[in-house]
Amino acid sequence: MATVDISGEQFATTIEGNDIVLVDFWAAWCGPCRQFAPTYSAVSEKHQDVVFAKVDTEAEQQLAAEAGITSIPTLMAFREKVLVFSQPGALNAQQLEQVIDAVKALDMEEVHAHVARSQAEAAASANKQDGTQLPEA
């Protein structure tokens, strides 16, 4: 599958509508981004089951800010709508393949359970901070 350029409007639907999505945050002026682009494109051809998206941080500054991008290139990987990998810096083909293999190998039942626990803990902490008491279970 070839890479696809996505905008802020397409970001959420791309993540929500696909099992595995890799997102390369890049800019035309960025040398490491230009070096990573051919690797990203070549690896995308080998993995038809993965969406390889690209976000131009110059054109999509709000999306880049919302995603917390502070260095480019940054690669993010989503699986079943969950961010499971985020790392700045250009990867070589072998490193990119390792990321893809690791994302595919994740036990998503375990990942979703961890996310649910984290969200419950965050909600409980927020309730304690605002003075609301949760009933003891």
GIMOKA-V597295 format. One record per backbone hydrogen bond with DSSP energy under -1.0 kcal/mol. NH is the residue of the N-H (numbers start at 1). CO is the residue of the C=O. If there is no record, write none. Layout:
nh: [NH NH]
co: [CO CO]
//
This chain:
nh: [4 6 11 14 15 16 17 21 22 23 24 25 26 30 34 35 36 37 40 41 42 43 44 45 46 50 51 53 54 55 57 60 64 65 66 67 68 69 74 75 76 77 78 79 80 82 84 85 87 89 96 97 98 99 100 101 102 103 104 105 108 111 112 113 114 115 116 117 118 119 120 121 122 123 124 125 126 127 128 129 130 132]
co: [52 54 7 10 11 12 13 78 51 76 53 74 55 27 30 31 32 33 36 37 38 39 40 41 43 47 20 22 4 24 26 56 60 61 62 63 65 64 25 87 23 85 21 82 19 79 77 77 75 73 92 93 94 95 96 97 98 99 100 101 106 107 108 109 110 111 112 113 114 115 116 117 118 119 120 121 122 123 124 125 126 127]
//
